[in-house]
Structures are given as structure tokens and as C-alpha cells.
Amino acid sequence: MDEHLRQRISISPGTMVGKAVIRGTRVPVDLIVRMLAHGASEQEIMDEYPGLETADVRAALAYAADVVSHEDVFPLVSPG
């Protein structure tokens, strides 16, 4: 993940129970990703959360991609 984008993400036990959020806000990364998945545009998200910038939305996507890229997947083997 690009360092510029990484700096926009914050994880702290005292903020949103340790969820990844956009730095300086209480807007969780997963909320942004979920909104995009449901068809919201970057502009609609920024209208809903006026403190956000385009780079924050992109940082949320980059963070999600980074987390998923490190996910371990173990295929199930069918018995027999």
C-alpha cells in the first residue's frame, strides 16, 4: 500500500473499538468499502461525510485490498 494512502488510515483501540478508520475521523474503512460495493460514488460518500477527501476513499480501498491480499485461503478437500 502506498505510504501516502497508508497515512490516511488509523487503527487505535480507543477509536471505534480498534477498527481501521480514516485518520482524524470516526469513519470506518469497512463502511466506505461497503458503500462503494452498494453503488455509492466517491462524491456521494464525501457528501455524506463532508470531512472526507477523494484520497480518503481511495485509501480505504487500498487498505481493504492490502488486507485481502494477505488473507490465507485453504481449499477444502472433499473426502473420498
C-alpha positions in Angstrom: 0.0 0.0 0.0 1.3 3.4 -0.9 2.7 5.3 2.1 0.7 8.4 1.3 -2.5 6.4 1.4 -1.4 4.4 4.5 -1.0 7.6 6.4 -4.7 8.3 5.9 -5.7 5.2 7.9 -5.6 5.0 11.6 -6.1 2.0 14.0 -6.4 2.7 17.7 -8.1 0.7 20.4 -9.7 3.9 21.7 -11.4 4.7 18.3 -14.3 2.6 17.0 -13.1 -0.4 19.1 -9.8 -0.6 17.1 -11.4 -0.7 13.6 -9.5 0.9 10.8 -10.8 4.4 10.3 -9.9 7.4 8.2 -7.4 9.3 10.3 -8.9 12.2 12.2 -12.5 10.8 11.8 -14.6 8.0 13.2 -15.5 6.9 9.7 -14.6 3.1 9.4 -12.8 1.8 6.3 -15.3 -1.0 6.0 -18.2 1.4 5.8 -16.6 3.2 2.9 -15.9 0.0 1.1 -19.4 -1.3 1.8 -20.9 2.0 0.4 -18.9 1.6 -2.8 -19.9 -2.0 -3.1 -23.6 -0.9 -2.9 -23.1 1.6 -5.8 -22.3 4.8 -4.0 -19.9 7.1 -5.8 -16.9 8.8 -4.2 -18.8 12.1 -4.4 -21.8 10.6 -2.6 -19.6 9.3 0.2 -17.9 12.7 0.5 -21.3 14.4 0.6 -22.4 12.1 3.4 -19.2 12.6 5.3 -18.0 16.2 4.5 -14.6 15.8 6.2 -13.5 13.1 3.7 -11.5 13.7 0.6 -11.1 11.6 -2.6 -7.8 10.3 -1.3 -9.5 9.0 1.9 -11.9 6.9 -0.2 -9.0 5.5 -2.3 -7.0 4.9 0.9 -10.0 2.8 2.2 -10.0 0.7 -1.0 -6.2 0.3 -0.9 -6.3 -0.8 2.8 -9.0 -3.3 2.0 -7.1 -4.7 -0.9 -4.0 -4.9 1.2 -5.8 -6.9 3.9 -7.4 -9.3 1.5 -4.1 -9.8 -0.3 -2.6 -11.2 2.9 -5.5 -13.5 3.6 -4.7 -17.2 3.8 -7.1 -19.4 1.9 -7.2 -23.1 2.5 -9.1 -25.1 -0.1 -11.4 -27.7 1.2 -10.7 -31.2 0.0 -13.8 -33.4 -0.5 -13.4 -36.8 1.2 -13.4 -39.7 -1.0 
